[in-house]
């Protein structure tokens, strides 16, 4: 069950959620750029892979931020409303929604395998869900009032 089920407080900690959003978007962009760099190492070699790491990180940061705002925030409100918040739900939905976003984002690309979409969308989505839960949604000691 959700920790909000036991907590009757309706206080919304804005600072905690903003910091959590920044941390989770940076974590997912870092993982996405790492996956892209490993992919570039395999096909293009070391110099191009290093340039991919530094040149594409801002782009991936923007893509992850937009996806988090357009998909992650409404999903958080939905999960909070139906009282179904947990670490595994956020990670699972992050993986599924990240895979779906990658499928839409790379729809015209040459690769059409589920492994490609889950690698480039699902893994960063699951990392976003994990870091979002730990940084912003996980109950802290100040949340539990007896």
VENCORFEN-V577690 format. One record per residue. N is the residue number from 1. RES is the residue in three letters. NEAR is the number of other C-alpha atoms within 12 Angstrom. Layout:
n: <N N>
res: <RES RES>
near: <NEAR NEAR>
This chain:
n: <1 2 3 4 5 6 7 8 9 10 11 12 13 14 15 16 17 18 19 20 21 22 23 24 25 26 27 28 29 30 31 32 33 34 35 36 37 38 39 40 41 42 43 44 45 46 47 48 49 50 51 52 53 54 55 56 57 58 59 60 61 62 63 64 65 66 67 68 69 70 71 72 73 74 75 76 77 78 79 80 81 82 83 84 85 86 87 88 89 90 91 92 93 94 95 96 97 98 99 100 101 102 103 104 105 106 107 108 109 110 111 112 113 114 115 116 117 118 119 120 121 122 123 124 125 126 127 128 129 130 131 132 133 134 135 136 137 138 139 140 141 142 143 144 145 146>
res: <UNK UNK UNK UNK UNK UNK UNK UNK UNK UNK UNK UNK UNK UNK UNK UNK UNK UNK UNK UNK UNK UNK UNK UNK UNK UNK UNK UNK UNK UNK UNK UNK UNK UNK UNK UNK UNK UNK UNK UNK UNK UNK UNK UNK UNK UNK UNK UNK UNK UNK UNK UNK UNK UNK UNK UNK UNK UNK UNK UNK UNK UNK UNK UNK UNK UNK UNK UNK UNK UNK UNK UNK UNK UNK UNK UNK UNK UNK UNK UNK UNK UNK UNK UNK UNK UNK UNK UNK UNK UNK UNK UNK UNK UNK UNK UNK UNK UNK UNK UNK UNK UNK UNK UNK UNK UNK UNK UNK UNK UNK UNK UNK UNK UNK UNK UNK UNK UNK UNK UNK UNK UNK UNK UNK UNK UNK UNK UNK UNK UNK UNK UNK UNK UNK UNK UNK UNK UNK UNK UNK UNK UNK UNK UNK UNK UNK>
near: <16 23 24 26 20 15 20 14 16 12 13 16 18 12 13 22 24 21 20 29 34 26 28 40 39 31 32 41 39 32 31 39 35 27 29 33 30 23 22 21 19 14 13 16 15 16 15 20 24 21 20 26 28 20 16 26 29 19 20 33 30 21 30 45 31 21 33 39 21 17 25 35 28 14 26 31 19 17 25 25 15 15 19 22 32 28 29 22 29 37 31 25 34 39 30 30 35 40 30 26 31 35 26 17 20 21 17 10 13 10 15 16 16 19 15 24 31 28 30 42 39 33 38 46 45 38 39 48 44 34 33 41 36 27 27 32 36 27 25 17 10 12 21 15 13 9>
